[in-house]
């Protein structure tokens, strides 16, 4: 990090903000204030919560500090002296940080009257910061530990140019408009109720229908690609997860045991152990491999309440899970096949730009022999090279049980989301002692691939809503057509039209409320319904419909059969524009 880098600018902005906060609110204690990917934050301890008006005051005070153009002065201090000074100021968080620094000296930065324990670097002076904005306040635990002090975290951002700041603030505004939590409420798709429990999703009728549309496509797609569908229980004996190793290595993410007739059970955090139990039911020949299993399996994982976030981070979710049992010599071909499947699936939902990573063996904690890791990584890399896509190597980023491919998808406003994962596994075939019979009649150990194309359905729906800003493509829209009559004279015709659309597999609603047609059109447009069929006397007498497409596009009047053909044509999976 150089003195002219964006990170330096933002880290300096964090110091200036902390200086402003401590001047305005002298009883506030400071914790840490780093630069982050899109800005900076500083954590504070203060009994009263910071308000929006407080942020405005802090910004104004920061501006005065900037105008004063205080130099950022760096100097070393004996550690014990620094601890003594911070103790006098009752800055216990700084005392703790200083106590944990190796060596006898610490680095201090001073700007104006504000002194902070910091490695730097910083700008030459506070006047170098010109374009910044404070964004929000959130809660944060000291050291990320929920058993320690609850702090307040003020987020901000800073840029070198006015234009970059304006572009970023515009992107934030667009992100807020696309927030899937707001869209989920506005479109009546889902809710999360604290009485039910944090991180547990209630799918409303339209949301459940959206889920069903995605799941129906997913099942058909997998059957066409040679997968067999499975269905497994939500709980299993604790012994199953002891064999799989989850109990020993993943217990902090699992819920407590359930006693059933003096035998401990667990709700499942993964589907893979049950899939292997199905594989082990009978002996398999090498001629049967690869065997491809797939399940929309609901799993449960413990997440702290502080990290729960709408559909993106939940405690109960449905994985689009798949496991492939392959011969060692089939690994490269099957990895390529799964990768192509993932890309085909993501393109169908409208995602066409990706970041791809090959995550390799961790340096220390891993299972299996190094030569086997090298063989697996070589097979995966060869498969990636054949895809024609660029990829990055994430050195040491693989799981302890095998290397993997990660695919991140780019959404409509340029954000990347972790989505598909294709994971090789050395571990579970050994733990469950699975085998196949080779051409000479000997039992051999197969390889295993875990793969999820969408990740979890909950998270994927959240990403879809934000990508499309709630205006889902016709094939994904829970309601495709709203029929709205101008007055009661068209009620019989509208009911007949509603039935005809349903008979043709079109998802429609009949809005025959005693309201003005303008009001009906506005309300259905707010619901982001792709087509509104407006019915007046003219449409009734000519067996036609007047169509308004989403985005206030007037498609004019057309015969009912023409409209039905249009809907059917544009309802095919993968057609993502009206």
N, C-alpha and C positions, 0 to 999 in steps of 0.2 A: 504494500500500500504506500503510494507516494503522497507527497504534500499536495499534489494537484489532482488526486483521484477523487472520484465521486464518493467513495467510501470515506475518505478523509473529510470531505465537505460535510457529509451527513453526520459523521462522528462529532465534528466540531459543532454542528447544529444541535446535537444532543446536549453538549456541554452548555451552550448558550441558553437552551431551554431550561436546563437545571438551574443555571444562575438566575434566570428570570423567576422560576418557581420559588426558589429559596428567598429571593428578595420580596416577592409578593406575599408569601406564606411562610414566615420565618420558622415556624414550628415543624415544618416538613423535613423529613429525613430522606437522604438520597441513597439509592442502592447502585444500580448499574445502568449504563446508557450507551449501547453499541449502535453502530450502523447495521442495517439489515438490507435485504435484497432491494426493496423499493423505497427505502427511507431510513428512519431511525426511531428509537424509542428511549425513554428513560423511566425507570421504576422508582416510585416514591412511596413512603409511608406517611399517611395523613389521615386523621380520624374522619374529617369531613370529606365527602366525595367531591371530586372535581366536576364542575358543570360546564355546559357549552359556553356560558358567559365567562367562566374562568379561563377557558382556552383562548377566548378573544383578548382577555386581559394579559395572558401570558404572551401571546403573539405581539401585543403592543409593547410590552416590556422588553421582549427580545429585540424589537426594532430599535429601541433606545440603546440597548447594549451594542448592537451592530453599528449604530451611528457614532457611538463613543470610540469605536475602532480600537478596542483593547488588544494588545499583543498577546498571543498564546506563548507564555514563558514556560520552558521545561527545565526542571532541575531535579537532582537526586537528593534523597534524604535518608538518613539511617532509619531502618525499619522500626526500631523501638521508639524513636522520636516521633515518627509518623503515627504510630499506634497511640502514643501518648496524646498527641494533638487531636486526633479524631475522637479519642475518649473524652477529652475536655468538651468537644462540641456535641457529644452524645450521638455521634454518627456510628452506631454499632455495626451497620452493614459494611462500612469502610474498614472498621477495625477487624472484622472477620476476614475480609478479603486480604488485607495487609498481612494478617497473621499467617495466612496460607501461602504467601509468596516466598519462594526459595531465595536464599541469600540474605545479606545484611542490609541491603539498601533497596529502596523503592523509588519509582519515578512519579513525580508530581507535576501537574500542569496547573498554571494559574492564568486567569484572564479576568482583569478587573479585580473584584473582591472574591471571586469564586475560585476555590482551590479544590482539585479533584485528584484522586489516585488513578493514574492512567498511564498506559504504555505509549499512547499516541500512535501515529503522528497527528498533528493538527494543522489547520491553516495558519498563516503567519499572524493573522489578526482577525478579530470578530467582524470587522468591516468587509471581509472577503465574502461573507455569506449575504446573498441578496435575494434569492428566490426560494422561499420556503412556505410551508403551510402545515399547521397542526391539524390532525385529522380526527382523532377519536381517543376515548379513554376506555380501558378494559381492566379487568382484574388479573392479577398474576401472583403466584406464591413465590416467596423468597426461595431462591435456588430450585424453583420448580417443585417444591416439596409441599404437599397439601397439609402437612402437619405443622408447617411453619407460618410465619406472618403473611397475612393477606396484604398485598401491595396494590397500588394503582399505577397502571402503565399508560403513559401518554405517548401516542404514536404521531409521527410527523413525517414529512418528506422534504427533500431539498434538491435543487438542480442548479446547474451553472447558467442556464438560460431561462428567460421568461417563457419562451415557446415550449420548452421541454416540460416545465412545470404545468403550463396550461393543458398540454396534451395528456399529462398523467392525471390531472384532476378530472378531465373529461372522461378518461378511461374509468376512473373510480365511480363517477356518476353513472356511466353505462353499466358497470358491474353491479351497482346497487339496484338499478332497474331490473337487472337480470337475476337478482337473488332468488334462488329456487324456493327458499322458505316463504318469501312474500308471494311468489307465483303460485306455490302450492296452496296457500290460503285463498288468494284471489280467484283461482280457477277451481277451488273446491276439490283438490286431488288427494290431500293427505293432511294429517295433523299429528302432533306429538303432545301428549297430555301428561303432566307431571303426576296426576293421580294414577295413571297406568304405569308410569315409570319413564325416566329420561332415556333417550336413545332407542325407544320402542315405537314403531311407526303404526299408526292407524290409517289404512288405505280406505278412502271414501269411494263411493261407487264409480266415479269417473277415473280415479286413480287406480282402482282395482282393474278397471277395464283396460287402462293403459298398460298395466303390468301384464294382463292376459294377452294383449296384442304382441308385446315383446316376447313373452314366453312362447306363444304359439309359433312365431317366426323362428325363435331359437331352436325349438324342438324339431321342426321340419328341416331346418338347415343342418342340424346335427345328424338326423337320420339319413339325409341325402349324402352326407360325408362319411358314412360308414360307422356311426356311433350307435351303441345300444343304450337306451335310457334306463336309468336306475331310480329307485326311490328308497331312502333309508330313514330309520327313526331319528328323532330329535335327541334322544338320550341313549346312553349305553353304559355298561358296567365300567367301573373305574379301571378294571384290569385291562380292558381294551386299550385305554389311553396310557397305561403303564407299558404295555408291549410296544405301542407306537412311539413312546418316548415323550409324548406331549406332557404327561404328568410330571416328568423330571425337568423338562426344558421350557415348558410353556405355561406352567401352573398359574403364574401371576395374571395371565389373560383368561383363565378359566374360572367358572363359577364354582362355588363350594359344592361338596358332594351331597347327594340326596340319599337318605337311608331308605331302602326298600327291602323289607323283610331281612334286616340285619346285613344287607349287602350294599356297598356304596356304588352309586351311579353318578354320572356327570352329564349335563347337557353338552352336546358336542360343539367343539370349537372348529372342527375340520370334518370333512366327509371322507377323506382318503382311507382311514382305517377300515371303514365299513365296505368300501369298494374292494379292498383287498380280501376282506372276508368272503365276498361273493366270488372273487377269482379263485379262492382256495377250496371252494365247494367241490371241485373236481380236478382231475389231472388234465393238463393241457399239452397238446402236441405243438412242436415248433411250426407245424403247418397252419395252426390257428392264429398265430401271431402276425401282425399286431392285433391285440384286442383293445377296443376303444369303448370306454364307459363314459357316460355323461349324466349329470344330475343337476337340477335346480334345487340345491340342498340348503335348507335354512340352518344357519349356525349361530352360536351365541358367544360373544367375547366380552370380557370385562374391560370397559373403558371408563376412565375417571370422568366425572361430570364436567370438569373444566374443559375437556377436549371434544365433547359432543357438539355436533354442528349439523343441524337439520338432517338431511339424508346422506350427507357426505361422511359423517362419522357417527355410527350408531352402535347399539349393543346386540341387536338381533338383525341379521340380514341374510339374504338369499344369494349364494354364490352360483355363478354359472360354471360349475365345476366339471372338470373332465380329467380322466386318468387313462393313460395309454401304456399297455404292457407290450414291450417290443423286444425282439432279438437284438443283441449288441450291434450286429451289422445293419440293422434297420434304423438305427438312431438318427443318422444324418437325414435320411429320406423323410422320416416321420417328423423331425423338427421342422424341416422345410414345409411339409404338408400343413402342420399346425400353424406355422407363421402365415402361410398364404390364406388359411381359413380365417385367422384373426383379421387380416387386412381386408378380406372380402366382407366379413361381417361388419367391421367398422365403417367401410365405405357405404354399405347399405344404409347405415344410420346418418350418413352425411359427413363423416370425418375422413379427410383426405390427406392431411399433413401430419407427420409423426416425427418423434425423436425415438431412436432405437438404441438400446444399450445391451451389450454382452457383459454380464456380471460374472467375474471369475472367482477362483478359489480364495477364501479368506486366508490370511497369512498364518494364523495360529490355530483357531478352532475349526476343525473340519473332520469328517469321517471319510474313510476310504483311502486307497493307496494313491500316491501322487501320479503314478503312471496311468491309473484309471481316470483321474481328473484330467490329465493332459489329453487322453483319448477322447473323453466326453467334450472338453472344450474345443478340441480340434474339429470334432464332428459338428458341433453347433456353429462354429465360425465358418466352416465350409458351407453349411446350410445358409447362413446369413449372406455370404458372398454371392450365392446363387440367386438371392432375391432381387438383387440390383439396387437395394436401398443402402444409403449410407448409414453407418452405425458407429457408436463410440464404445470403447472398452472401459468398463467400470472395474478397475483393478481391485480385487479383494471384496467386491460387492455381492458375491454370491452367498447363498445360504450355506450353513455348515454341512448340508447334505447334498450340495451339488450346484453347478453353474446354472445360469438362467438367462433368458432374453426378456427384457422389459420394453413395452411399447407405450409411449406417452402420446396422447392425441391433442391436436391444436384446435381450440374452439374459435368461434366467430370473432372474438375480440383479442385473439392472440395468446390466450393462456394455454399452458400445457397441463394435461391431467394424466396421472398414472392410470393405465387401463389394463391392457392385456399383459399377462405373465405366462411364460413358458418355462417350466422349471424341471431340470433333470434331478433325479433322486437316487443317491447311493444307499440311503439309510433304510427306508421302509421295506424294500425287497428282502434285505437281510433280517430285519426285526420280525417280519411276518413269515420268513422262510418260504417265500413263494418260488416256484420253479416251473420249468417246462421240460418236456422230454425231447431230446435232440434226435437227429436222424439215426444215430447209433443206439438209441434206446437209453441213453444216460440222462439223469436229471441235471439241468443246468439252471443258473440264476438269470432271469431276464432283467432287462433295464426297465425303468419306469419314468414316465413323464407326467408331471402335474401341469394342468393348463387351465387358465380362465381367460375367456375372450373379452368379456365385458367387465370383469371384476365382480362386484356385487351389484344386484339389480337396483338396490336402493341408491347407491352412489351413482350408478349409471343414469338413472332417471333424473337425479339432481343435475348431473352434467348436461343431459339432454335439454332440460328446461332452461338452463342458463345459456347453452349454445344457441337455442332457437328463441330465447327470450319469451318462452311459453307458447310461441306460435308454431306448434309442432307440424311437421309435414302431414298431408292428408292421410297417409296410410297409418300414421301413429296417433292421429287425433281421436280421442275418445268419442267426441261428437263431431261428425263430418258436415252435417247440414242442419240448420235451424229453419223450420218452416214458419213464416209469420204472415198471418192474414191481416188485411187492412180493416175489415169489419166482420160482423157476424154472418154476413151473407155468404162468405166463402168457407165457413166452418166445415160443411160436409165435404167439399172438394179437398180441403186441407187434410182432413182425416183420411180420405181415400189416398191422397198423395203420400202421406206418412206411412200407410200400410204398404204401398207399392215400393217405397224406398227400403223399408225393412225386409220385404220379400226378396229384394235384390242384394241383400247383405250390406246395405248402407246404414251407417249409424246416424240416426236422425232424432231430433226432438221437435215437438209441435208446440209452438208458442202461440196459443189462441187466447191469451189474456185480453181482457177488455181495456187495452191501453192503446195510445196513439202509435202508429206504425214507426214514426221516428224514434220513439222511446224504445220500442222492441229492437229496432236495428242497432241502436247504440249499445244496449245491454248485451246483445248477443255478440257484437263486435268486441266489447270489453272482455268477453269470455274467450276471445281468439278462435271462434268457430270458423273453419275455412270458408264455408259458403252459407249465405242467407238467401233462402228462396222466398221472395216477396210475392204474395198472392192477392190480386185484386179481381174485379169483375172481368177485366179483359183476359187475364191469365186463365180464369175459371172457364170462360166461354170458348177459349181456343186450346184447352188442355195443354197449357204451357206454364212456364215459371219465369219470373224475372229474377236474375241472379246477381247478387253482390258478392264478390270474392273478398277475402281478407285483405286489408289495406285499402278499403274503400274503393275497390275497382268494380265498375259497373260492366258486367258481361252482357247486359241486355236481356231480351226475352228469347227463350228457346223452347222447343217441344220437350215434354217430360222425358221421353225416351232418349233424346239427344243428351239431356243433362245426366241421366243415369249412365249412359255410355261414357261421358266425360269423367264422372266420378270413378267408374270402374277402371278406366285407363290410367288415371292418376293415383289410384290407390295401391298400385303395385309396390312392394317393398323396394326401397332404393330410389324412388322418385321423390325427391325432397323439396320440390318447388311446386307451387300451385300453377 
